[in-house]
């Protein structure tokens, strides 16, 4: 289950990163949509850190 969640989170991160990069190219780095993608990426990274922490404390 741990590996499946990690793989899913990593896939979601790559998709978000690609969307953020493309949006930044088209609309510019300071566009609110780019910031929104960046915040979603932060949330996914935090989920990974929480998952790793839970796994380590078992």
C-alpha contacts under 8 A as a table, 3 or more apart, distances in Angstrom:
res1	aa1	res2	aa2	distance
1	X	4	X	5.10
1	X	5	X	6.22
2	X	5	X	5.30
2	X	6	X	6.15
2	X	51	X	7.60
2	X	55	X	7.64
3	X	6	X	5.04
3	X	7	X	6.05
4	X	7	X	5.17
4	X	8	X	6.16
5	X	8	X	5.05
5	X	9	X	6.06
6	X	9	X	5.15
6	X	10	X	6.07
6	X	48	X	6.76
6	X	51	X	7.97
7	X	10	X	5.10
7	X	11	X	6.14
8	X	11	X	5.11
8	X	12	X	6.16
9	X	12	X	5.04
9	X	13	X	6.08
9	X	44	X	6.53
9	X	47	X	7.93
9	X	48	X	6.99
10	X	13	X	4.99
10	X	14	X	6.27
11	X	14	X	5.18
11	X	15	X	6.33
12	X	15	X	5.13
12	X	16	X	6.14
12	X	44	X	7.83
13	X	16	X	5.09
13	X	17	X	5.92
13	X	41	X	6.15
13	X	44	X	6.65
13	X	45	X	7.87
14	X	17	X	5.02
14	X	18	X	6.15
15	X	18	X	5.23
15	X	19	X	6.25
16	X	19	X	5.07
16	X	20	X	5.98
16	X	37	X	6.43
16	X	40	X	7.60
16	X	41	X	6.57
17	X	20	X	5.07
17	X	21	X	6.07
17	X	37	X	7.58
17	X	38	X	7.99
17	X	41	X	7.24
18	X	21	X	5.15
18	X	22	X	6.14
19	X	22	X	5.19
19	X	23	X	6.01
19	X	37	X	7.54
20	X	23	X	5.10
20	X	24	X	6.04
20	X	33	X	7.87
20	X	34	X	5.49
20	X	37	X	5.48
20	X	38	X	6.99
21	X	24	X	5.09
21	X	25	X	6.26
21	X	34	X	7.88
22	X	25	X	5.14
22	X	26	X	6.32
23	X	26	X	5.18
23	X	27	X	5.71
23	X	28	X	7.23
23	X	33	X	7.23
23	X	34	X	6.18
24	X	27	X	5.28
24	X	28	X	4.52
24	X	29	X	4.81
24	X	30	X	7.80
24	X	31	X	7.31
24	X	34	X	5.90
25	X	28	X	5.68
25	X	29	X	7.42
27	X	31	X	6.12
28	X	31	X	5.74
28	X	34	X	7.91
29	X	34	X	6.38
30	X	34	X	6.87
30	X	35	X	7.23
31	X	34	X	5.46
31	X	35	X	6.70
32	X	35	X	5.02
32	X	36	X	6.18
33	X	36	X	4.97
33	X	37	X	6.31
34	X	37	X	5.18
34	X	38	X	6.19
35	X	38	X	4.94
35	X	39	X	6.19
36	X	39	X	5.13
36	X	40	X	6.28
37	X	40	X	5.04
37	X	41	X	6.17
38	X	41	X	5.04
38	X	42	X	6.30
39	X	42	X	5.00
39	X	43	X	6.33
40	X	43	X	5.05
40	X	44	X	6.35
41	X	44	X	5.12
41	X	45	X	6.19
42	X	45	X	5.07
42	X	46	X	6.14
43	X	46	X	5.05
43	X	47	X	6.26
44	X	47	X	4.99
44	X	48	X	6.36
45	X	48	X	5.10
45	X	49	X	6.30
46	X	49	X	5.01
46	X	50	X	6.16
47	X	50	X	5.10
47	X	51	X	6.12
48	X	51	X	5.04
48	X	52	X	6.13
49	X	52	X	5.11
49	X	53	X	6.07
50	X	53	X	5.02
50	X	54	X	6.14
51	X	54	X	5.18
51	X	55	X	6.12
52	X	55	X	5.04
52	X	56	X	6.07
53	X	56	X	5.15
53	X	57	X	6.23
54	X	57	X	5.26
54	X	58	X	6.52
55	X	58	X	5.53
